[in-house]
Amino acid sequence: MPIEWDRPLAHRRGAGDRLAGLDVYCDFDWRTMFRHDRAVFPRGQSLAQLVVRDCPDSKTPALLLTERSDVLPCIQETEDRYIVIVPIRDYLRNAGADAAST
């Protein structure tokens, strides 16, 4: 687990062409949320590209997708990880064509 979290985190490796091969953690059932088991989600490609671009060279980029409504989008850095935390329902609801910029 990349950081302490109050719910169990599932892990998957993001699809190379869609989620830049990022480590993706989530605190929900992927299949229930996205209706498939592929390591992709709507408008995730621009988010993954932003995370990779902004990640310091000395760290490994990762996404933590949460369905918690009490969490704001933020960045958590550990000694070796750059983790972007995203409330997934808000992201999907509010994301425009270029989701990461919105």
C-alpha positions in Angstrom: 0.0 0.0 0.0 1.5 3.4 -1.0 0.0 5.4 1.9 -2.1 4.9 5.0 -5.8 4.8 3.9 -8.9 4.1 6.0 -10.2 1.6 3.5 -8.6 -1.4 1.8 -6.9 -0.4 -1.5 -6.9 -2.6 -4.6 -4.1 -2.3 -7.0 -3.8 -2.6 -10.7 -1.3 -1.5 -13.3 -2.8 1.1 -15.7 -2.9 0.2 -19.4 0.2 1.5 -21.1 -1.5 3.4 -23.8 -4.4 4.7 -21.7 -3.1 5.2 -18.2 0.7 5.4 -18.9 1.4 2.2 -17.1 0.8 3.9 -13.7 0.2 2.1 -10.5 -3.5 2.7 -9.9 -5.0 2.1 -6.4 -8.7 2.3 -5.6 -10.9 1.9 -2.6 -13.9 0.5 -4.5 -14.8 -2.4 -6.7 -13.5 -1.5 -10.2 -16.0 -3.7 -12.0 -18.9 -2.1 -10.2 -17.7 1.4 -10.8 -16.6 1.1 -14.5 -18.6 -2.0 -15.7 -15.4 -3.7 -16.9 -12.1 -5.1 -15.6 -9.7 -3.3 -18.0 -7.2 -0.9 -16.4 -8.8 2.2 -18.0 -11.5 4.6 -17.0 -13.3 7.5 -18.8 -11.1 10.5 -19.5 -8.2 8.8 -17.5 -5.6 9.3 -20.2 -5.2 13.0 -19.8 -5.1 12.6 -16.0 -2.4 9.9 -16.3 -0.3 12.1 -18.6 -0.6 15.0 -16.2 0.5 12.9 -13.3 3.5 11.6 -15.2 4.5 15.1 -16.4 4.2 16.6 -12.9 6.0 13.7 -11.0 9.5 14.5 -9.8 12.2 12.4 -11.5 13.1 10.8 -8.2 9.6 9.4 -7.5 7.3 6.9 -9.0 3.9 8.3 -10.1 0.7 6.7 -9.0 -3.1 7.4 -8.9 -5.3 6.7 -5.9 -9.0 6.8 -7.0 -11.5 7.0 -4.1 -15.2 7.0 -3.9 -15.0 8.8 -0.5 -17.0 12.1 -0.7 -15.0 13.7 2.1 -11.7 13.7 0.2 -10.6 16.6 -2.0 -8.2 16.1 -4.9 -4.7 16.3 -3.6 -1.1 15.0 -3.9 0.6 12.9 -1.3 4.3 12.4 -1.6 6.2 9.6 0.2 9.9 8.9 0.0 9.6 7.2 -3.3 6.0 7.9 -4.6 4.1 10.8 -6.0 0.4 9.9 -5.5 -2.4 11.9 -7.0 -5.6 11.3 -5.0 -8.8 11.7 -7.0 -12.4 11.5 -5.8 -13.6 9.5 -8.8 -17.3 10.3 -8.8 -16.6 14.0 -8.8 -13.9 13.6 -11.5 -16.2 11.7 -13.8 -19.1 14.1 -13.2 -17.2 17.3 -13.7 -14.5 16.3 -16.2 -14.7 18.0 -19.6 -13.0 16.8 -22.8 -9.6 17.4 -21.2 -10.4 16.0 -17.8 -7.1 16.7 -16.1 -7.3 20.5 -16.9 -10.8 20.7 -15.4 
